[in-house]
């Protein structure tokens, strides 16, 4: 929400008023209507890209876009207002700097390696073939960018979605990239993937009937990685997934935030413990937490009454706002709590990782538990 207050027009208005206030009639230089129109069109384009970047969590582009947009405003307004002669040049430097930072960012786009881990033996023959048409393929087929956003999908894949088209959705809504199998549409598929020209291609193929023993092993593996009690990932999966996210954040210098929630109960004097009531409240609270985070965020059940939220590509203040929001119980939970013979204490730990230094899983968890202290009734 705070990021929306930084869109270029909201900052340009007070900046323009300051430049006009300190202007001098004798220093005025008319830019001319054609130049005004050209620069304002550029300013509008940068502003639109800024809004697009916020909506798609492309936070690394916000600073250069802001520099370019405000540089244009400083340049033309200071000339027309008669501000100090050096200010138009300051605007030019800011706009050019922002433009070149953006140019450098886009030039590196195709060089980025994919976030999903590559499937073993990617050089071996694969069902994905250049001769296979995306639209005519009988197998579900989808193409994403390096952020996991779906760019194109055929009708077989679109049939899995509740809404059509699926373009613009994140692929993790349907399956986890990097796995060899995926359960989509209530059916298990073999998952093949390849990278080409900076895009990621995924093909789903129906699994052949497997033996009961292999089904039992797969069910056991899924139960180890998922906590069906709360509908969250397990602690074991946290030990596998979080190191991957930390490595990715360090490699690409991306933001990664962690929130640790701990729920404790304090009973009234003379009242015995009621595990059933505790579980009922905890299940309702976890349901509220899951509804308060984004689809791209991940939740892990660590141990009794402790939950870890992983927020990729999230600025520090945005993650803190989420943590504080989760301490405030909604009206339904607050009313529910009144019927129990105990008070609820929710504490949180918070960690912001900039990606500028290596960080191990153990260090990440230790820092979260060390920061455990914020609380809300």
N, C-alpha and C positions, 0 to 999 in steps of 0.2 A: 504494500500500500504506500509506503514511504517513497518508493521509487517513482510512483506516478506524480509525486509533487516536484520531481526534478526534470520533467519534460521541458525542452528548450523554451517554448513560449512563456512558461511561468517564471523562468529565470531572466528571459530577455526583457520583459516589461520593466522590472525595477532597474535593470542595467541600463536600459535606454533612458529612463527618467534621470538617472544619475549623470549620464553623459550630457543630456540636455541642460541640466541644472548648472553644470560647470562649463558650459559652452561660452564662446566669445564671438560676438557678431563679426569682428574683423577677421577671424580665422575661418569663417565658413567657406566651404568648397562644395559646389553643387555636383553631385554624382551624375545627374541626368536621368531621365525617365527610363531609357533602355537598360542602363546598368542597374538601376533599382529593380526593375522587373526580373532581370536575369539572376541577381543575387538573392532576391526573395524567393524565386523558384527553387534555387539551390537550398535555401534555408528551410523551405517547406519539405523538400525531399529528405534532408537530414533529420528533420523532426519526425517524419513518418517512419523512417528507418529506426529511430530511437524508440518509438512506440512498439514497432514490430519486434525489436530486440527484447523489450521487457516482457511482452506476451510469450515469447519463445525461449525465455531464460538465457539469452545470449548476452550475459552481463559484461563480458570482456569488451563488447563493442560500444558500451554506453559512454565511456570517457572520451574516445576519439570522436564520436558523433556529437557529443556536447561541445568539445573544443571547436569543431568545424562550424557548428551552428552559431555559437556565441561569437566566434571570430568574425563571421559575416556581419553580425549585428554591430559589433564594436567598430568595424571598418566603416560601414556606410553611415551609421548614426553619428559617430564622432566627426566625420567630415561635414555632414549637414548641420550639426549643432555648433561647429566651430570649436571643438575641444582641442586640447593640446595636440600639436602636429604629430607627436610620436604615437598617439593612440591608434590612428588608422593602421600604422605599421604593426602595432601589437596585435590588432585584429587579424591582419594578413598572416602573421607568424602563427597565431593560434589556429586559424582555419587550415593553413597548409600543413601544420603538424598533425592535426586531426585526420586530414585526408591521407597523409602518408602512413600513419599508423594503421588506418583502415586498409590501405592498399597492401601493407605488409601482412596484415592478418589474413586477408583473402588469398594472398600468394602462398601462404603456408597451409591453406585448407586441404589441398590434395596430398600434402606430405604427411598429414596426421594418420597414424595407424588407428585401426578400429578399436572401439572400447570392448566389444565382445571378444573373448578368447577364441583364437582360431581353432577350428575342428582339426583333430589329428589327421595326418596324411592328406593335407589339402591338395597336394600335387597328384594324388591318385585319381583315377577316373571318377567322375561325379555325375549324378543324374542331371545336374544343371548344365545345359548345353546351349551354345550360342544359337543353335538351330531351333531351339524351343521358343515359340512365341509366347510372350507374356499373357496376351489376351486369350489365346487358344489353349493354353496348357490346362490339362484336366486336373493337375495337381495345384494345391494352394501355393501361390508364389507372391512374394512381396519384396520391395526394394526400399531401403531407408538411407538417410544420410548418417554422418558419423555421430550425431546426437541421438540416433534411434527413432527419429521422426519419419513416419511412412510417407514416401514420395509417390509410389505407385503400387498397385496391387491388382491382381486379376479377379474375376468374378468368383472363382472358387474360394479365394481367401476372404473376399468381402462378405461371403455368406456367413462367416463366423461372427461378424460384427452385429451388434444390436441396431446400429444405425449405419446407413450407407450414404456417402462414401467413407472409407476409412482413412483417406489421405489427411495428414495433419495429426493423427493419433500417434502415440508412442508405441513402438512395437512391444515393449514390456507389458502392455495391457493384455497381450495375447500369449506371449511366451518369453522365456529368458534366453537372449542370444548367448551363444557359446556352448550351450548344452547339445547333446547328441539326440535327445528326444524331447518332445513337447506335447503337453495335453491341451488341445485346442478344440473347442466345440464339443467337449465331453468325450473326445476320442484321442488315443495316443498316436503320435506320428513320429517317424524318424525325421530329424532336422538336419538339413544340409545347408551350408553357407559358404559364400565366396565373396572376395572383395575385388572390385574392379573400378578404376577411375575415381577412387574416393567414395564409392557407393557400396552398400552391403546388400547382397542378394541372398534371400532365404527361400528354400523349397521344402515343403512338407510332404512326406510320403507315408501312406498308411503302413503301420507296422504289421508284419505277418503274425499270425497267432503264435503265442509263446507258450512254453511249458508252464505248468502251475508253479514249479519251483522258482523259475525266474520271475514270475509275477509276485510271488511271496517276497523274494529278495528286493524287488523294486518297491513294493508296498512298504517294506521295512525301511528302505532308504528314504522314501518320501516322509515317513513318520518321524525319522530322525531329523530331517531338515525343516519340518513344519510342525507347529504347535496347533492342533485342531481345536484345542480348548478355547483359545482366544483368537484364532484365525491369523496368527502372526508367524513369522519365521522363528526357528528354534535358535537356542544358544550355539548349537553345533554349526548351524549354517552361518551364524554371525562370525564364527571363527574362520570360515572359508571366504565369505563375501566381503567382509570389512577390509581385510588385507588387500583385496583386489581394488576396492574403491580408494584406499589410501595410496596405493601404487599409481593408480590413474591420476589422482589429484596431484601427486608429486611430479609425475611425468609431464603433465600439461599445465601445471601451475593453476589448478582449478580449485575453487572453494569447496570445502566439505565441512558440514557441521554435524555434531552429535548431541543428542538430548537424552539424558538418563532420568527416568521417572521412577520414584520409589514411593509406594503406598503403604502406610503404617496405620494401625488401629489402636486406639486407647479406650479401654472399657471403663464404664462407670463402676465405682466401688461396689463390691459384692455381686457383680454380674459375671457369670462364666463366659468363656469364649464361645462364639457361635460361628464355626467355620463355614456353614452353609450361607449365612448372611454375608460373611466376608466375600465369599466367592460370587454371590449374586451382585454385590456392589462392584466388585472388580471387573466382572464381565461387562457390566453396563458402562463402566468408566473406559475400558479398552475400546468398546464400540464407539464411544464419543471421541476418543483419541484418533481412531482410524478414519473417522469422518471429518477430522479437522486437518489432516495432512494431505499432501498432493499424491497423485498416482505414482509419481517418480520417486517419492520418499519410501523408505523401507522401515518396517517395524519388527523388532525381535523380542521374544519373551526370554529374558535372561534367567530369572529364577523367581521364587514366590514373591509377588508384589513388585517386581522390578522389570522395567521395559526400556529398551533402547531404541531410539529413533535416529535414522541416518538420513540426512538431508543433503543430497548432492547439489552442486551448482547454486548454493543458497548464500546470500550475503549475511554477514554477522548479525546485523540488526534485525533482518527478517527472521532469522532462526530464533533470536532472543524473544521477539514478539510472539512467535509460535509457542515457545516454552512457557511464557507468562500466561498466554491464553489457556493453556492446558491445566494451569493451576486453578483456574476459576471454573467451578462446577456449574453446568447449565442448570436451569430451574428444575428440570425433571430429576436430575441426580441429587440436587440439594434437598428436594422434597422427600426423595427416597431415603436419604441418609437420616432424616429426622425419625424414621420408624425403627432405627437400629439402636441397640444399647451401647454404641461406641461412637467416638469421634474419629474423623478421618484426617490424617496428616499426609499431604502430598509434597514431597521434596523433589527438586530437580537438580541435575548436574548438567553443565553446558561446556562444549568445547568447539572452538572455531579453528579450523585448520586451513591455512592459506595455500598449502602445497609448496611452499618455498624451501622446505627442508624434509628429510626423510623422517617418517614416523611409523613405528611398528604397531601391530595390533595390541600387544601388551601395554605399550606406552599410551596408546589411545584410550584403552579401558581404564588404566590407572589414573590418567588425568581426569577422566569423567567422574570416577568415584571420588577423587580428591576434591572436585568442585561441588560435590553433592551438599547442598546447604540451603538453596532457595526453597521456600515452602509456602504453602497456601492452604488454608482450612477449607 
